[in-house]
Amino acid sequence: MEQYGLDLLEPCEPTEICEVETFEASCGRGLRTLKQILPGEVVLADKPVLPPCADADEFAAAASSLWTELTPEEQMRLMALRWRSNSAPPAQAGPGLVVPATGRLRGIASFNGMAVVKLVMKPSALKTLEAQPCNGVAVYLNGSMLNHSCFPTVNRLPFSSCLVVRASRDLFLGEELVCAYTEVRAPFYIRQAELESTWAFRCCCWRCLLEERVWAAAPEADRVARSAWRRFERRRKDGTCSEEELRELVNSTADSTKTALAEFLVAIQDRTDLLPAEVLQERGFQRYQAACQCTAADVRALDLTGNTPTHKSTDDLLAFYRLLLASFWAAPAFELAFGLQESQRYEEAHQLWLAVRNVTAELLPFSPSHTAAATEASLSAMAAESVAWEEHVQESVRICCGTYGSGAWLRLAAGRLEHLASPTRMGLDGAYGARLEACLEPRDDMQKLAELFRSSIGGMRCKLRTAHPGWDCTTVHM
Ligand SMILES: C[S@@+](CC[C@H](N)C(=O)[O-])C[C@H]1O[C@@H](n2cnc3c(N)ncnc32)[C@H](O)[C@@H]1O
């Protein structure tokens, strides 16, 4: 990580951070907090038991040959990990274990291994702001206890040197930490299929239970949304999509989501079974409970980008709508926003990035995708000379810090800015970069950063570095 200057683990050493304990969760062992945690705080920093390996086979070979170099505790804890879906971990494995069978070690790696990520910074940072998978699978002894939910409470970043787990939301003492094993910005039936094929389980989280019922209440909207998603998947596979088609997918999934929400709110008036206890009792759902008192007319009045709800219930309803948008709408909207940004249509891009940021914040706060959306929203605001650009920069720095740690914004975003009059001034290497970096520390000193930007760029237009300057948005590359 040093090469990117990211200070991901401050202020402690990796091994010192473990604010969690193992417990018997509803789906086997899980991790829960030992204290109250704030969003963006590191809850766990866990070194891999072995350096990352190419795959489970290589892990098994490496674990066998390096077995005696592991401490007795590491041996014991490694062997206590599950190695197939119905395997019970040995209740008491003593130290001094003989080298385990390769099949078992392979199973442990397949079942618990995480694809390691790296943060990529290229001249065009578009689509590289998020942590990217790099080669390798690592097994982390504590981190392997994290269970999945489609409404995650933590963001995990399995770097090759260390797994960093940060809270995405407020976590109470004793609350289970759950992360996303798969892409959760997708419809529930896609998530289920993915989890079943890769992990051999069906997710029963409250978001899945709720979403299934919401869409079942509006069969026609469900049919239209599924067909749009199939089309989007095909285009994603092709790697390109016309702007017109992508825009149509974005608009149609937003409309279908609105219809499904409106029809669901009507349906729950007569059918209490649509909101079962498993959903109602969940802390995560409570934020949306008041929205269930709203009417179909309230839904129709919602504005996707609306940030000024008129009363509390509309606020809750907007939050609920955003949660549902995360399923069918967020992924195509993300692609369209990138296309607009690449083609330097900054004002349009900014409006869409704000909506994407708000939707992502609902489902995946303080995550790489939230950071990417917030960062692009701030960069497009600057490029479009939006009067509120400082506010968007401050917000993106806050989110970036909570996702990757302090210093990350500078590396991931500031390098994208070019000053039209004097391009090198905005570079990271010059004196300007050093001053900018100084302003980002401490992280709450955002006023200083805002002033610095204002005095440096004045009213002049910024542009963003892109891989394909002049690329028009009639085709969006995905
Ligand atoms: C990396 S392990 C997590 C720790 C595991 N619960 C244990 O007891 O060792 C992954 C396995 O946990 C189980 N699991 C995780 N999240 C789950 C969920 N939401 N629902 C059902 N099973 C889940 C699945 O069996 C999955 O293959």
PDBQT file of the ligand as one rigid body, heavy atoms in Angstrom, charges set to zero:
ROOT
HETATM    1  C1  LIG A 501     -16.383 -17.726   4.910  1.00  0.00    +0.000 C 
HETATM    2  S1  LIG A 501     -17.567 -18.721   5.711  1.00  0.00    +0.000 S 
HETATM    3  C2  LIG A 501     -18.258 -17.678   6.921  1.00  0.00    +0.000 C 
HETATM    4  C3  LIG A 501     -18.189 -18.309   8.298  1.00  0.00    +0.000 C 
HETATM    5  C4  LIG A 501     -19.110 -19.493   8.494  1.00  0.00    +0.000 C 
HETATM    6  N1  LIG A 501     -20.445 -19.039   8.884  1.00  0.00    +0.000 N 
HETATM    7  C5  LIG A 501     -18.570 -20.468   9.519  1.00  0.00    +0.000 C 
HETATM    8  O1  LIG A 501     -19.353 -20.945  10.353  1.00  0.00    +0.000 OA
HETATM    9  O2  LIG A 501     -17.398 -20.814   9.447  1.00  0.00    +0.000 OA
HETATM   10  C6  LIG A 501     -18.741 -18.769   4.414  1.00  0.00    +0.000 C 
HETATM   11  C7  LIG A 501     -19.886 -19.718   4.645  1.00  0.00    +0.000 C 
HETATM   12  O3  LIG A 501     -20.738 -19.229   5.689  1.00  0.00    +0.000 OA
HETATM   13  C8  LIG A 501     -22.100 -19.506   5.382  1.00  0.00    +0.000 C 
HETATM   14  N2  LIG A 501     -22.824 -18.243   5.211  1.00  0.00    +0.000 N 
HETATM   15  C9  LIG A 501     -22.294 -17.005   5.174  1.00  0.00    +0.000 A 
HETATM   16  N3  LIG A 501     -23.259 -16.079   5.045  1.00  0.00    +0.000 NA
HETATM   17  C10 LIG A 501     -24.424 -16.737   4.976  1.00  0.00    +0.000 A 
HETATM   18  C11 LIG A 501     -25.769 -16.337   4.820  1.00  0.00    +0.000 A 
HETATM   19  N4  LIG A 501     -26.113 -15.062   4.719  1.00  0.00    +0.000 N 
HETATM   20  N5  LIG A 501     -26.717 -17.296   4.797  1.00  0.00    +0.000 NA
HETATM   21  C12 LIG A 501     -26.396 -18.607   4.893  1.00  0.00    +0.000 A 
HETATM   22  N6  LIG A 501     -25.131 -19.059   5.034  1.00  0.00    +0.000 NA
HETATM   23  C13 LIG A 501     -24.154 -18.140   5.077  1.00  0.00    +0.000 A 
HETATM   24  C14 LIG A 501     -22.099 -20.271   4.076  1.00  0.00    +0.000 C 
HETATM   25  O4  LIG A 501     -22.079 -21.634   4.366  1.00  0.00    +0.000 OA
HETATM   26  C15 LIG A 501     -20.802 -19.841   3.452  1.00  0.00    +0.000 C 
HETATM   27  O5  LIG A 501     -20.343 -20.760   2.502  1.00  0.00    +0.000 OA
ENDROOT
TORSDOF 0
